[in-house]
């Protein structure tokens, strides 16, 4: 009796086959996974060997080695102080170099390489300290300053910030190639005395000397680099609190304490590791949470989490003013005063900041002159208040009707709003689009461009309105006040008003503080009454720092983030 | 043996001719055409039918929806920015906002060191405090949790470098919830001395009469008095980062997505069919050349062409990039269809029935109309349904990276991009458009799968 289930008989070999195949497959899969893991480890190890972090800890705070880790928003184009024009270069530069004057922890100007200085009319004399050294041991002399300033003024260098030296005698002419740079009013009388002759006596020259462009360059070393000065860590020498030991382009930068720095005792950190170059706020927040960076800026979305984690938050007004600039070229519709007035009457910077942008630290814009500017005694904006002008839709429509009549138009064609590509700028642009459409029936076309492209379009005048911003170069209201002078190349809307120009001239040449500030007050009045711009906001940041790192300061002038005063206070 | 039913006694009747009728039931069913058959198969496929209904629903949502939900997708409701679906929308009418001078309208007692000068509202929270002798200034903090110590006071709102100033008005992004305000003393270096006072504020949502009338919240705004309750506009799916209605934006976005998703495949499949059929039918050298050209088109990078088309079309600032996207899709996507159809045609050309028809003197036109097209139609339809989700996805992707629609027009892809920024705090802004894209693409894919099973017997998936 051999009764077999026929189905079982036929199935058995196939089953065995699938079993065998399955086993084989499982083994292959396991092997593949194991191999992958191995490759990952090897690659990771290799990456570790070549990465910037090698040699320096990538922990936010390394108590043992007394170093901290931070980040840079982007790769600096170069470290040549004579050609630097961006904020990130400036941050690094203020750590590795020191000019005649520097900013202390309170943001006040104090002597750097210069021991003391004196201004007598158009003559400014700096007496340099004799113990300031380059990182190759040579002394920092007045000749290093003379060389740097004269060299950057020569037209062949093409320095974008050369204009900041224009108060010096013949600097502008030399920069335009009209006279030789030898005729520029800078002279090293001896190794430790620098004599500067100004074009006209101005009251704020010392403030300008604190700027990056005024840093010294060692002539001998500069010529050794054969045009690669500042392109790499070993293509520079340093006279600041730190020196750069490695610069992996696009990835990281490491600074260690400079033993030759004359005031080295002041510096408490032994090293700063800029281990990341990114501006992505989410990445930075994650790095901070992982304990990989000691400081991070926060966006509005991150605040709830920050509060939940009991982080200690700080706020910092960065100094930049943002405003919507009109195109005043006569062929543009926005050259019409009534149209500008109508737009400005529905423009509500308070609603924009408090309810739309919602970023903490931002202040509603009311004037071209930000809140932090000092007046004669107290804050400038208290002494020269901006008249309160709440939005008024009815009045705005009246002005619009007038504008249409003057322009001879039935209906206004769409206006082009040139904007940058950042999230805040986009929100702002879309908000304006809706406000102008809702209240005035004006269509707005948003032209979102990256920074360089936007600057080009601004220069070419391809806009009706543009969202612009201006960060101060030196601590004097003039850095804002001359923006809309008819000769200023940064006056992208080509606004031209002799009354305003006259006031700018007064502010530039007068030595009397009251007279100058009256001029600034007048400029503020003209800008608002003639609706040259619509102030949007003043930018600020909310940031969080590692509780073990103390003394990180952030300034409008000097290094935006300054670690030279910081120290580590180990937690328990 | 006796029981064997076959071998039994034969009778004469066994040798009579049959009447030609079988008593067995005929094994025939009513003749069904190809399409009837396909429809039957499709109906049996549950997934495909569900997908079909989803797609019909989507069309209703896109084209009938805006007629029912008459909300302007670009209208900004500043009072309700980034609110989640189903949020409370009660508000109380108040007087228009006037900046505070720090003196007027003080209602609270002055027993405390820090108090609220007025009932806190979403319009403003007014703080007043007793000045501390010796302080150089104050820093105001706001927290949504109760502060534990001087290091967790929360969000710094402002630093006041004036020891005599004793009031502050907060207007930043106030929502109806409880806040803890702290005023901390600072020394002359701007550092905290460690002394601080905290007060809690239950913020109430308010709106002014002007705002209520501007947003059409009530029929007759003139009857509104301060203290009255009104309901803010209703947003069933919440709002985005500018207070725009999500439902209206999803409907507007669907229109863009479906416009690209349906139009582009129609055009490029039509062109692909023509191209492939010509190539396959003519054959020989022409076929080889046409197919090499198709290979060449396949090799062109899509994104680069997209950018070039935007330039060529002169898509200026603030203009929609939908048209160049359509053209780029059509120009670059046809070769797949062309290849498929060419293969089919080549195969059918060699079939015996085609040769028979040729022998019987059929013209090319007859061959194409009677044999070629009907036999490739199934493949074409399947290609079409699979091309639709691919095109929708491409549109979403391009809008996501900012090459599609211009603001304020919405598209699912651009909505995803915007929602990404607020993903952690307001996830609904990302989830809704993402779910719409997913469902649409899935529905079209499943329908395509079902259609392929139903129409193309050879490619039928075995399940």
Contacts between the chains, C-beta under 8 A, distances in Angstrom:
chain1	res1	chain2	res2	distance
A	105	B	189	7.9
A	106	B	189	7.0
A	106	B	190	7.9
A	300	B	173	7.3
A	301	B	421	7.2
A	301	B	422	5.7
A	301	B	424	5.6
A	301	B	425	4.6
A	302	B	424	7.6
A	303	B	155	5.7
A	304	B	144	6.4
A	304	B	425	6.6
A	305	B	424	7.4
A	306	B	155	7.9
A	307	B	143	5.3
A	307	B	144	5.6
A	307	B	145	5.6
A	307	B	152	7.8
A	307	B	154	5.0
A	307	B	155	6.8
A	308	B	145	6.4
A	310	B	148	6.3
A	310	B	151	7.2
A	310	B	152	3.9
A	311	B	152	7.4
A	312	B	151	4.3
A	312	B	152	6.8
A	313	B	154	6.8
A	313	B	155	5.8
A	313	B	156	5.7
A	314	B	156	6.3
A	315	B	156	3.9
A	315	B	157	7.6
A	315	B	158	7.6
A	315	B	159	7.0
A	350	B	171	7.0
A	351	B	78	6.6
A	353	B	172	7.6
A	354	B	171	4.5
A	354	B	172	5.2
A	354	B	173	6.3
A	354	B	174	8.0
A	355	B	78	5.3
A	355	B	81	6.7
A	355	B	173	6.7
A	356	B	78	7.0
A	356	B	81	7.2
A	356	B	242	6.8
A	358	B	81	7.6
A	358	B	172	6.9
A	358	B	173	4.0
A	360	B	155	5.3
A	360	B	156	7.6
A	360	B	157	6.9
A	360	B	172	6.3
A	361	B	156	8.0
A	388	B	99	7.1
A	414	B	318	7.6
A	416	B	317	5.6
A	416	B	318	6.8
A	417	B	318	7.6
A	418	B	317	7.2
A	423	B	421	5.7
A	426	B	407	7.4
A	427	B	241	6.5
A	427	B	242	6.7
A	429	B	407	7.2
A	430	B	242	5.8
A	430	B	407	5.0
A	430	B	408	5.9
A	431	B	76	6.8
A	431	B	242	6.2
A	433	B	74	7.9
A	433	B	407	6.8
A	433	B	408	5.9
A	434	B	74	6.3
A	434	B	75	7.3
A	434	B	76	4.6
A	434	B	242	7.2
A	434	B	408	6.8
A	435	B	76	8.0
A	437	B	74	7.9
A	438	B	75	7.8
A	438	B	76	8.0
A	444	B	318	7.5
A	445	B	316	7.6
A	445	B	317	5.5
A	445	B	318	2.9
A	445	B	319	7.0
A	445	B	406	7.6
A	446	B	317	6.8
A	446	B	318	4.6
A	446	B	406	6.7
A	446	B	407	5.6
A	447	B	316	7.6
A	447	B	317	2.7
A	447	B	318	5.7
A	448	B	317	7.8
A	448	B	402	7.8
A	449	B	317	8.0
A	542	B	155	6.5
A	542	B	156	6.8
A	547	B	151	7.2
